[in-house]
């Protein structure tokens, strides 16, 4: 009996230790920043993107990236709220066609990413997003001319803002019901849902979005299960559109041609705003 009890105590001990380490270091698993800033000369030369500085409500100066439209009739500006890994510069090639189509684009760079000061947290990233929206307002772009594009982690930021204010549109790429639910999917053998600090609770807020909504999700996404996207689409208010791409995973949606769907969606909005 004693060897069995000893084995049981050992298993419980390892389980408790693993759960404790996951809880303590969870932000290291969630946020995976590249702390090196993109090269400004390359961004300007290859994409017509220039660095700008945003100031957050808690006093941080964030270097972000601005692409002004070459089309004088374009009234929309897209804020790209990128995912949890890398930095904004990795997204420049992905959204090159969007910029070439004539849209103003602001690539928000979060605290702790791309050479910026601070450490990423849910509350901090929400302040960063609010700073980008304020900056655009100061540049003559009210919220009704702003499109929030959330990529993975950024979906929670887009939903949070759009649930409180009317925007031109919201695009969600690989959205999730909450980060706590995603954690539970991956760590099914732990009470991960209850251990998650930065919860990004999105399902409870999406119904409050009144702007046109476009959801994109790969049917083979192994990072954020497509069941999240389907639940979010079902809970969202009209007008809404969803594209679930057969065979696509988490990082290769744009290889399936969804970029053209996004541009078409935004061009229809831009045309309506000009009428």
C-alpha positions as protocol buffer text, in pm:
chain_id: "A"
residue {
  index: 1
  type: UNK
  ca { x: 0 y: 0 z: 0 }
}
residue {
  index: 2
  type: UNK
  ca { x: 283 y: 238 z: 89 }
}
residue {
  index: 3
  type: UNK
  ca { x: 445 y: 222 z: -260 }
}
residue {
  index: 4
  type: UNK
  ca { x: 105 y: 302 z: -414 }
}
residue {
  index: 5
  type: UNK
  ca { x: 57 y: 598 z: -183 }
}
residue {
  index: 6
  type: UNK
  ca { x: 409 y: 720 z: -252 }
}
residue {
  index: 7
  type: UNK
  ca { x: 345 y: 702 z: -627 }
}
residue {
  index: 8
  type: UNK
  ca { x: 15 y: 887 z: -584 }
}
residue {
  index: 9
  type: UNK
  ca { x: 181 y: 1160 z: -378 }
}
residue {
  index: 10
  type: UNK
  ca { x: 451 y: 1195 z: -645 }
}
residue {
  index: 11
  type: UNK
  ca { x: 194 y: 1231 z: -924 }
}
residue {
  index: 12
  type: UNK
  ca { x: -7 y: 1485 z: -724 }
}
residue {
  index: 13
  type: UNK
  ca { x: 312 y: 1674 z: -646 }
}
residue {
  index: 14
  type: UNK
  ca { x: 420 y: 1696 z: -1009 }
}
residue {
  index: 15
  type: UNK
  ca { x: 67 y: 1796 z: -1112 }
}
residue {
  index: 16
  type: UNK
  ca { x: 56 y: 2072 z: -852 }
}
residue {
  index: 17
  type: UNK
  ca { x: 403 y: 2193 z: -945 }
}
residue {
  index: 18
  type: UNK
  ca { x: 315 y: 2206 z: -1317 }
}
residue {
  index: 19
  type: UNK
  ca { x: -10 y: 2392 z: -1248 }
}
residue {
  index: 20
  type: UNK
  ca { x: 173 y: 2639 z: -1024 }
}
residue {
  index: 21
  type: UNK
  ca { x: 445 y: 2706 z: -1282 }
}
residue {
  index: 22
  type: UNK
  ca { x: 184 y: 2752 z: -1554 }
}
residue {
  index: 23
  type: UNK
  ca { x: -2 y: 3003 z: -1339 }
}
residue {
  index: 24
  type: UNK
  ca { x: 309 y: 3197 z: -1242 }
}
residue {
  index: 25
  type: UNK
  ca { x: 462 y: 3212 z: -1592 }
}
residue {
  index: 26
  type: UNK
  ca { x: 143 y: 3216 z: -1800 }
}
residue {
  index: 27
  type: UNK
  ca { x: 213 y: 3554 z: -1958 }
}
residue {
  index: 28
  type: UNK
  ca { x: 538 y: 3415 z: -2094 }
}
residue {
  index: 29
  type: UNK
  ca { x: 330 y: 3154 z: -2278 }
}
residue {
  index: 30
  type: UNK
  ca { x: 65 y: 3401 z: -2396 }
}
residue {
  index: 31
  type: UNK
  ca { x: 282 y: 3692 z: -2512 }
}
residue {
  index: 32
  type: UNK
  ca { x: 573 y: 3608 z: -2742 }
}
residue {
  index: 33
  type: UNK
  ca { x: 712 y: 3946 z: -2851 }
}
residue {
  index: 34
  type: UNK
  ca { x: 1001 y: 4018 z: -3081 }
}
residue {
  index: 35
  type: UNK
  ca { x: 1157 y: 4309 z: -2893 }
}
residue {
  index: 36
  type: UNK
  ca { x: 1358 y: 4437 z: -3192 }
}
residue {
  index: 37
  type: UNK
  ca { x: 1201 y: 4727 z: -3380 }
}
residue {
  index: 38
  type: UNK
  ca { x: 1136 y: 4690 z: -3754 }
}
residue {
  index: 39
  type: UNK
  ca { x: 1377 y: 4884 z: -3973 }
}
residue {
  index: 40
  type: UNK
  ca { x: 1217 y: 5218 z: -4056 }
}
residue {
  index: 41
  type: UNK
  ca { x: 1413 y: 5273 z: -4379 }
}
residue {
  index: 42
  type: UNK
  ca { x: 1300 y: 4936 z: -4516 }
}
residue {
  index: 43
  type: UNK
  ca { x: 939 y: 4997 z: -4412 }
}
residue {
  index: 44
  type: UNK
  ca { x: 933 y: 5331 z: -4591 }
}
residue {
  index: 45
  type: UNK
  ca { x: 1110 y: 5207 z: -4903 }
}
residue {
  index: 46
  type: UNK
  ca { x: 921 y: 4880 z: -4953 }
}
residue {
  index: 47
  type: UNK
  ca { x: 575 y: 4958 z: -4816 }
}
residue {
  index: 48
  type: UNK
  ca { x: 539 y: 5334 z: -4778 }
}
residue {
  index: 49
  type: UNK
  ca { x: 504 y: 5284 z: -4403 }
}
residue {
  index: 50
  type: UNK
  ca { x: 644 y: 5542 z: -4165 }
}
residue {
  index: 51
  type: UNK
  ca { x: 700 y: 5528 z: -3788 }
}
residue {
  index: 52
  type: UNK
  ca { x: 472 y: 5730 z: -3562 }
}
residue {
  index: 53
  type: UNK
  ca { x: 453 y: 5771 z: -3184 }
}
residue {
  index: 54
  type: UNK
  ca { x: 140 y: 5701 z: -2980 }
}
residue {
  index: 55
  type: UNK
  ca { x: 101 y: 5804 z: -2616 }
}
residue {
  index: 56
  type: UNK
  ca { x: -96 y: 5579 z: -2384 }
}
residue {
  index: 57
  type: UNK
  ca { x: -307 y: 5692 z: -2089 }
}
residue {
  index: 58
  type: UNK
  ca { x: -44 y: 5552 z: -1851 }
}
residue {
  index: 59
  type: UNK
  ca { x: 232 y: 5755 z: -2014 }
}
residue {
  index: 60
  type: UNK
  ca { x: 407 y: 5511 z: -2247 }
}
residue {
  index: 61
  type: UNK
  ca { x: 537 y: 5624 z: -2586 }
}
residue {
  index: 62
  type: UNK
  ca { x: 474 y: 5349 z: -2838 }
}
residue {
  index: 63
  type: UNK
  ca { x: 642 y: 5341 z: -3176 }
}
residue {
  index: 64
  type: UNK
  ca { x: 381 y: 5226 z: -3427 }
}
residue {
  index: 65
  type: UNK
  ca { x: 350 y: 5236 z: -3805 }
}
residue {
  index: 66
  type: UNK
  ca { x: 138 y: 5441 z: -4044 }
}
residue {
  index: 67
  type: UNK
  ca { x: 63 y: 5390 z: -4412 }
}
residue {
  index: 68
  type: UNK
  ca { x: -125 y: 5685 z: -4566 }
}
residue {
  index: 69
  type: UNK
  ca { x: -352 y: 5605 z: -4858 }
}
residue {
  index: 70
  type: UNK
  ca { x: -246 y: 5704 z: -5208 }
}
residue {
  index: 71
  type: UNK
  ca { x: -616 y: 5742 z: -5290 }
}
residue {
  index: 72
  type: UNK
  ca { x: -741 y: 6092 z: -5194 }
}
residue {
  index: 73
  type: UNK
  ca { x: -1100 y: 5963 z: -5193 }
}
residue {
  index: 74
  type: UNK
  ca { x: -1039 y: 5686 z: -4938 }
}
residue {
  index: 75
  type: UNK
  ca { x: -1210 y: 5773 z: -4611 }
}
residue {
  index: 76
  type: UNK
  ca { x: -1139 y: 5453 z: -4418 }
}
residue {
  index: 77
  type: UNK
  ca { x: -843 y: 5367 z: -4201 }
}
residue {
  index: 78
  type: UNK
  ca { x: -769 y: 5013 z: -4083 }
}
residue {
  index: 79
  type: UNK
  ca { x: -607 y: 4953 z: -3745 }
}
residue {
  index: 80
  type: UNK
  ca { x: -421 y: 4622 z: -3748 }
}
residue {
  index: 81
  type: UNK
  ca { x: -423 y: 4466 z: -3400 }
}
residue {
  index: 82
  type: UNK
  ca { x: -177 y: 4184 z: -3446 }
}
residue {
  index: 83
  type: UNK
  ca { x: -145 y: 3847 z: -3277 }
}
residue {
  index: 84
  type: UNK
  ca { x: 63 y: 3744 z: -2979 }
}
residue {
  index: 85
  type: UNK
  ca { x: 393 y: 3663 z: -3153 }
}
residue {
  index: 86
  type: UNK
  ca { x: 658 y: 3873 z: -3326 }
}
residue {
  index: 87
  type: UNK
  ca { x: 597 y: 4241 z: -3391 }
}
residue {
  index: 88
  type: UNK
  ca { x: 396 y: 4457 z: -3632 }
}
residue {
  index: 89
  type: UNK
  ca { x: 666 y: 4444 z: -3900 }
}
residue {
  index: 90
  type: UNK
  ca { x: 598 y: 4078 z: -3965 }
}
residue {
  index: 91
  type: UNK
  ca { x: 251 y: 4182 z: -4083 }
}
residue {
  index: 92
  type: UNK
  ca { x: 363 y: 4438 z: -4344 }
}
residue {
  index: 93
  type: UNK
  ca { x: 388 y: 4181 z: -4628 }
}
residue {
  index: 94
  type: UNK
  ca { x: 58 y: 4018 z: -4527 }
}
residue {
  index: 95
  type: UNK
  ca { x: -130 y: 4346 z: -4564 }
}
residue {
  index: 96
  type: UNK
  ca { x: 61 y: 4477 z: -4866 }
}
residue {
  index: 97
  type: UNK
  ca { x: -235 y: 4415 z: -5097 }
}
residue {
  index: 98
  type: UNK
  ca { x: -463 y: 4605 z: -4859 }
}
residue {
  index: 99
  type: UNK
  ca { x: -230 y: 4904 z: -4871 }
}
residue {
  index: 100
  type: UNK
  ca { x: -196 y: 4878 z: -5249 }
}
residue {
  index: 101
  type: UNK
  ca { x: -577 y: 4880 z: -5273 }
}
residue {
  index: 102
  type: UNK
  ca { x: -570 y: 5235 z: -5138 }
}
residue {
  index: 103
  type: UNK
  ca { x: -652 y: 5205 z: -4768 }
}
residue {
  index: 104
  type: UNK
  ca { x: -498 y: 5400 z: -4485 }
}
residue {
  index: 105
  type: UNK
  ca { x: -348 y: 5148 z: -4242 }
}
residue {
  index: 106
  type: UNK
  ca { x: -221 y: 5193 z: -3888 }
}
residue {
  index: 107
  type: UNK
  ca { x: -16 y: 4902 z: -3753 }
}
residue {
  index: 108
  type: UNK
  ca { x: -41 y: 4931 z: -3376 }
}
residue {
  index: 109
  type: UNK
  ca { x: 268 y: 4812 z: -3193 }
}
residue {
  index: 110
  type: UNK
  ca { x: 199 y: 4700 z: -2840 }
}
residue {
  index: 111
  type: UNK
  ca { x: 394 y: 4771 z: -2524 }
}
residue {
  index: 112
  type: UNK
  ca { x: 683 y: 4527 z: -2489 }
}
residue {
  index: 113
  type: UNK
  ca { x: 682 y: 4453 z: -2865 }
}
residue {
  index: 114
  type: UNK
  ca { x: 903 y: 4594 z: -3141 }
}
residue {
  index: 115
  type: UNK
  ca { x: 1134 y: 4787 z: -2910 }
}
residue {
  index: 116
  type: UNK
  ca { x: 854 y: 4953 z: -2713 }
}
residue {
  index: 117
  type: UNK
  ca { x: 870 y: 5000 z: -2335 }
}
residue {
  index: 118
  type: UNK
  ca { x: 647 y: 4819 z: -2089 }
}
residue {
  index: 119
  type: UNK
  ca { x: 522 y: 4465 z: -2047 }
}
residue {
  index: 120
  type: UNK
  ca { x: 217 y: 4323 z: -2225 }
}
residue {
  index: 121
  type: UNK
  ca { x: -94 y: 4253 z: -2019 }
}
residue {
  index: 122
  type: UNK
  ca { x: -463 y: 4257 z: -2111 }
}
residue {
  index: 123
  type: UNK
  ca { x: -524 y: 4594 z: -1946 }
}
residue {
  index: 124
  type: UNK
  ca { x: -207 y: 4738 z: -2098 }
}
residue {
  index: 125
  type: UNK
  ca { x: -290 y: 4627 z: -2452 }
}
residue {
  index: 126
  type: UNK
  ca { x: -637 y: 4775 z: -2416 }
}
residue {
  index: 127
  type: UNK
  ca { x: -476 y: 5107 z: -2327 }
}
residue {
  index: 128
  type: UNK
  ca { x: -250 y: 5075 z: -2632 }
}
residue {
  index: 129
  type: UNK
  ca { x: -553 y: 5018 z: -2856 }
}
residue {
  index: 130
  type: UNK
  ca { x: -733 y: 5318 z: -2709 }
}
residue {
  index: 131
  type: UNK
  ca { x: -422 y: 5529 z: -2775 }
}
residue {
  index: 132
  type: UNK
  ca { x: -428 y: 5431 z: -3144 }
}
residue {
  index: 133
  type: UNK
  ca { x: -795 y: 5529 z: -3173 }
}
residue {
  index: 134
  type: UNK
  ca { x: -728 y: 5864 z: -3004 }
}
residue {
  index: 135
  type: UNK
  ca { x: -436 y: 5927 z: -3239 }
}
residue {
  index: 136
  type: UNK
  ca { x: -656 y: 5869 z: -3543 }
}
residue {
  index: 137
  type: UNK
  ca { x: -921 y: 6098 z: -3401 }
}
residue {
  index: 138
  type: UNK
  ca { x: -659 y: 6372 z: -3366 }
}
residue {
  index: 139
  type: UNK
  ca { x: -563 y: 6310 z: -3732 }
}
residue {
  index: 140
  type: UNK
  ca { x: -922 y: 6364 z: -3848 }
}
residue {
  index: 141
  type: UNK
  ca { x: -1041 y: 6001 z: -3853 }
}
residue {
  index: 142
  type: UNK
  ca { x: -1341 y: 5960 z: -3621 }
}
residue {
  index: 143
  type: UNK
  ca { x: -1435 y: 5610 z: -3506 }
}
residue {
  index: 144
  type: UNK
  ca { x: -1705 y: 5579 z: -3776 }
}
residue {
  index: 145
  type: UNK
  ca { x: -1424 y: 5584 z: -4035 }
}
residue {
  index: 146
  type: UNK
  ca { x: -1207 y: 5331 z: -3851 }
}
residue {
  index: 147
  type: UNK
  ca { x: -1198 y: 4957 z: -3921 }
}
residue {
  index: 148
  type: UNK
  ca { x: -1069 y: 4739 z: -3640 }
}
residue {
  index: 149
  type: UNK
  ca { x: -881 y: 4436 z: -3773 }
}
residue {
  index: 150
  type: UNK
  ca { x: -811 y: 4183 z: -3499 }
}
residue {
  index: 151
  type: UNK
  ca { x: -564 y: 3905 z: -3571 }
}
residue {
  index: 152
  type: UNK
  ca { x: -585 y: 3617 z: -3322 }
}
residue {
  index: 153
  type: UNK
  ca { x: -498 y: 3778 z: -2985 }
}
residue {
  index: 154
  type: UNK
  ca { x: -593 y: 4115 z: -3135 }
}
residue {
  index: 155
  type: UNK
  ca { x: -953 y: 3998 z: -3181 }
}
residue {
  index: 156
  type: UNK
  ca { x: -1016 y: 4047 z: -2810 }
}
residue {
  index: 157
  type: UNK
  ca { x: -890 y: 4406 z: -2833 }
}
residue {
  index: 158
  type: UNK
  ca { x: -1105 y: 4482 z: -3138 }
}
residue {
  index: 159
  type: UNK
  ca { x: -1417 y: 4336 z: -2976 }
}
residue {
  index: 160
  type: UNK
  ca { x: -1357 y: 4524 z: -2652 }
}
residue {
  index: 161
  type: UNK
  ca { x: -1340 y: 4859 z: -2833 }
}
residue {
  index: 162
  type: UNK
  ca { x: -1624 y: 4792 z: -3076 }
}
residue {
  index: 163
  type: UNK
  ca { x: -1860 y: 4682 z: -2798 }
}
residue {
  index: 164
  type: UNK
  ca { x: -1847 y: 5034 z: -2656 }
}
residue {
  index: 165
  type: UNK
  ca { x: -1834 y: 5255 z: -2966 }
}
residue {
  index: 166
  type: UNK
  ca { x: -1956 y: 5254 z: -3325 }
}
residue {
  index: 167
  type: UNK
  ca { x: -1681 y: 5185 z: -3579 }
}
residue {
  index: 168
  type: UNK
  ca { x: -1692 y: 5153 z: -3957 }
}
residue {
  index: 169
  type: UNK
  ca { x: -1643 y: 4775 z: -3939 }
}
residue {
  index: 170
  type: UNK
  ca { x: -1473 y: 4496 z: -3748 }
}
residue {
  index: 171
  type: UNK
  ca { x: -1271 y: 4213 z: -3903 }
}
residue {
  index: 172
  type: UNK
  ca { x: -1182 y: 3919 z: -3680 }
}
residue {
  index: 173
  type: UNK
  ca { x: -920 y: 3667 z: -3794 }
}
residue {
  index: 174
  type: UNK
  ca { x: -929 y: 3351 z: -3579 }
}
residue {
  index: 175
  type: UNK
  ca { x: -1141 y: 3492 z: -3295 }
}
residue {
  index: 176
  type: UNK
  ca { x: -1192 y: 3320 z: -2961 }
}
residue {
  index: 177
  type: UNK
  ca { x: -1469 y: 3316 z: -2701 }
}
residue {
  index: 178
  type: UNK
  ca { x: -1215 y: 3396 z: -2431 }
}
residue {
  index: 179
  type: UNK
  ca { x: -848 y: 3335 z: -2372 }
}
residue {
  index: 180
  type: UNK
  ca { x: -948 y: 3130 z: -2069 }
}
residue {
  index: 181
  type: UNK
  ca { x: -1143 y: 2896 z: -2299 }
}
residue {
  index: 182
  type: UNK
  ca { x: -845 y: 2867 z: -2535 }
}
residue {
  index: 183
  type: UNK
  ca { x: -619 y: 2784 z: -2241 }
}
residue {
  index: 184
  type: UNK
  ca { x: -863 y: 2513 z: -2133 }
}
residue {
  index: 185
  type: UNK
  ca { x: -858 y: 2365 z: -2484 }
}
residue {
  index: 186
  type: UNK
  ca { x: -480 y: 2330 z: -2473 }
}
residue {
  index: 187
  type: UNK
  ca { x: -442 y: 2233 z: -2108 }
}
residue {
  index: 188
  type: UNK
  ca { x: -751 y: 2015 z: -2076 }
}
residue {
  index: 189
  type: UNK
  ca { x: -599 y: 1820 z: -1786 }
}
residue {
  index: 190
  type: UNK
  ca { x: -573 y: 2134 z: -1569 }
}
residue {
  index: 191
  type: UNK
  ca { x: -829 y: 2385 z: -1436 }
}
residue {
  index: 192
  type: UNK
  ca { x: -675 y: 2630 z: -1685 }
}
residue {
  index: 193
  type: UNK
  ca { x: -994 y: 2829 z: -1729 }
}
residue {
  index: 194
  type: UNK
  ca { x: -979 y: 2932 z: -1364 }
}
residue {
  index: 195
  type: UNK
  ca { x: -605 y: 3000 z: -1362 }
}
residue {
  index: 196
  type: UNK
  ca { x: -606 y: 3246 z: -1654 }
}
residue {
  index: 197
  type: UNK
  ca { x: -527 y: 3607 z: -1561 }
}
residue {
  index: 198
  type: UNK
  ca { x: -563 y: 3783 z: -1897 }
}
residue {
  index: 199
  type: UNK
  ca { x: -901 y: 3646 z: -1994 }
}
residue {
  index: 200
  type: UNK
  ca { x: -995 y: 3862 z: -2298 }
}
residue {
  index: 201
  type: UNK
  ca { x: -1363 y: 3770 z: -2250 }
}
residue {
  index: 202
  type: UNK
  ca { x: -1503 y: 3823 z: -2599 }
}
residue {
  index: 203
  type: UNK
  ca { x: -1817 y: 3610 z: -2625 }
}
residue {
  index: 204
  type: UNK
  ca { x: -2001 y: 3824 z: -2371 }
}
residue {
  index: 205
  type: UNK
  ca { x: -1922 y: 4142 z: -2569 }
}
residue {
  index: 206
  type: UNK
  ca { x: -1962 y: 4051 z: -2935 }
}
residue {
  index: 207
  type: UNK
  ca { x: -2340 y: 4094 z: -2943 }
}
residue {
  index: 208
  type: UNK
  ca { x: -2290 y: 4460 z: -2853 }
}
residue {
  index: 209
  type: UNK
  ca { x: -2103 y: 4529 z: -3178 }
}
residue {
  index: 210
  type: UNK
  ca { x: -2325 y: 4728 z: -3414 }
}
residue {
  index: 211
  type: UNK
  ca { x: -2071 y: 4771 z: -3696 }
}
residue {
  index: 212
  type: UNK
  ca { x: -2057 y: 4534 z: -3996 }
}
residue {
  index: 213
  type: UNK
  ca { x: -1863 y: 4226 z: -3892 }
}
residue {
  index: 214
  type: UNK
  ca { x: -1644 y: 3987 z: -4093 }
}
residue {
  index: 215
  type: UNK
  ca { x: -1511 y: 3670 z: -3929 }
}
residue {
  index: 216
  type: UNK
  ca { x: -1230 y: 3464 z: -4086 }
}
residue {
  index: 217
  type: UNK
  ca { x: -1123 y: 3125 z: -3951 }
}
residue {
  index: 218
  type: UNK
  ca { x: -943 y: 2820 z: -4079 }
}
residue {
  index: 219
  type: UNK
  ca { x: -1126 y: 2491 z: -4038 }
}
residue {
  index: 220
  type: UNK
  ca { x: -797 y: 2321 z: -3944 }
}
residue {
  index: 221
  type: UNK
  ca { x: -682 y: 2583 z: -3694 }
}
residue {
  index: 222
  type: UNK
  ca { x: -500 y: 2399 z: -3415 }
}
residue {
  index: 223
  type: UNK
  ca { x: -418 y: 2709 z: -3212 }
}
residue {
  index: 224
  type: UNK
  ca { x: -769 y: 2854 z: -3180 }
}
residue {
  index: 225
  type: UNK
  ca { x: -1021 y: 2583 z: -3260 }
}
residue {
  index: 226
  type: UNK
  ca { x: -1274 y: 2692 z: -3525 }
}
residue {
  index: 227
  type: UNK
  ca { x: -1552 y: 2613 z: -3277 }
}
residue {
  index: 228
  type: UNK
  ca { x: -1462 y: 2949 z: -3122 }
}
residue {
  index: 229
  type: UNK
  ca { x: -1521 y: 3132 z: -3449 }
}
residue {
  index: 230
  type: UNK
  ca { x: -1855 y: 2954 z: -3499 }
}
residue {
  index: 231
  type: UNK
  ca { x: -1974 y: 3040 z: -3149 }
}
residue {
  index: 232
  type: UNK
  ca { x: -1870 y: 3401 z: -3195 }
}
residue {
  index: 233
  type: UNK
  ca { x: -2049 y: 3424 z: -3529 }
}
residue {
  index: 234
  type: UNK
  ca { x: -2366 y: 3273 z: -3384 }
}
residue {
  index: 235
  type: UNK
  ca { x: -2364 y: 3522 z: -3095 }
}
residue {
  index: 236
  type: UNK
  ca { x: -2289 y: 3831 z: -3308 }
}
residue {
  index: 237
  type: UNK
  ca { x: -2554 y: 4075 z: -3425 }
}
residue {
  index: 238
  type: UNK
  ca { x: -2627 y: 4153 z: -3789 }
}
residue {
  index: 239
  type: UNK
  ca { x: -2484 y: 4261 z: -4024 }
}
residue {
  index: 240
  type: UNK
  ca { x: -2231 y: 3981 z: -4014 }
}
residue {
  index: 241
  type: UNK
  ca { x: -2042 y: 3754 z: -4253 }
}
residue {
  index: 242
  type: UNK
  ca { x: -1820 y: 3454 z: -4182 }
}
residue {
  index: 243
  type: UNK
  ca { x: -1564 y: 3273 z: -4396 }
}
residue {
  index: 244
  type: UNK
  ca { x: -1448 y: 2935 z: -4265 }
}
residue {
  index: 245
  type: UNK
  ca { x: -1168 y: 2824 z: -4494 }
}
residue {
  index: 246
  type: UNK
  ca { x: -1142 y: 2447 z: -4561 }
}
residue {
  index: 247
  type: UNK
  ca { x: -796 y: 2309 z: -4491 }
}
residue {
  index: 248
  type: UNK
  ca { x: -653 y: 2636 z: -4356 }
}
residue {
  index: 249
  type: UNK
  ca { x: -472 y: 2654 z: -4024 }
}
residue {
  index: 250
  type: UNK
  ca { x: -393 y: 2939 z: -3789 }
}
residue {
  index: 251
  type: UNK
  ca { x: -112 y: 3111 z: -3979 }
}
residue {
  index: 252
  type: UNK
  ca { x: -188 y: 3042 z: -4344 }
}
residue {
  index: 253
  type: UNK
  ca { x: -535 y: 3188 z: -4400 }
}
residue {
  index: 254
  type: UNK
  ca { x: -400 y: 3445 z: -4644 }
}
residue {
  index: 255
  type: UNK
  ca { x: -256 y: 3168 z: -4858 }
}
residue {
  index: 256
  type: UNK
  ca { x: -618 y: 3069 z: -4925 }
}
residue {
  index: 257
  type: UNK
  ca { x: -716 y: 3402 z: -5081 }
}
residue {
  index: 258
  type: UNK
  ca { x: -908 y: 3555 z: -4791 }
}
residue {
  index: 259
  type: UNK
  ca { x: -715 y: 3879 z: -4837 }
}
residue {
  index: 260
  type: UNK
  ca { x: -924 y: 3948 z: -5146 }
}
residue {
  index: 261
  type: UNK
  ca { x: -1241 y: 3891 z: -4943 }
}
residue {
  index: 262
  type: UNK
  ca { x: -1124 y: 4144 z: -4688 }
}
residue {
  index: 263
  type: UNK
  ca { x: -1046 y: 4404 z: -4955 }
}
residue {
  index: 264
  type: UNK
  ca { x: -1383 y: 4349 z: -5121 }
}
residue {
  index: 265
  type: UNK
  ca { x: -1558 y: 4385 z: -4785 }
}
residue {
  index: 266
  type: UNK
  ca { x: -1377 y: 4711 z: -4711 }
}
residue {
  index: 267
  type: UNK
  ca { x: -1423 y: 4855 z: -5060 }
}
residue {
  index: 268
  type: UNK
  ca { x: -1798 y: 4818 z: -5026 }
}
residue {
  index: 269
  type: UNK
  ca { x: -1780 y: 5004 z: -4695 }
}
residue {
  index: 270
  type: UNK
  ca { x: -1560 y: 5277 z: -4842 }
}
residue {
  index: 271
  type: UNK
  ca { x: -1798 y: 5323 z: -5133 }
}
residue {
  index: 272
  type: UNK
  ca { x: -2096 y: 5355 z: -4898 }
}
residue {
  index: 273
  type: UNK
  ca { x: -1915 y: 5610 z: -4682 }
}
residue {
  index: 274
  type: UNK
  ca { x: -1839 y: 5821 z: -4992 }
}
residue {
  index: 275
  type: UNK
  ca { x: -2201 y: 5817 z: -5118 }
}
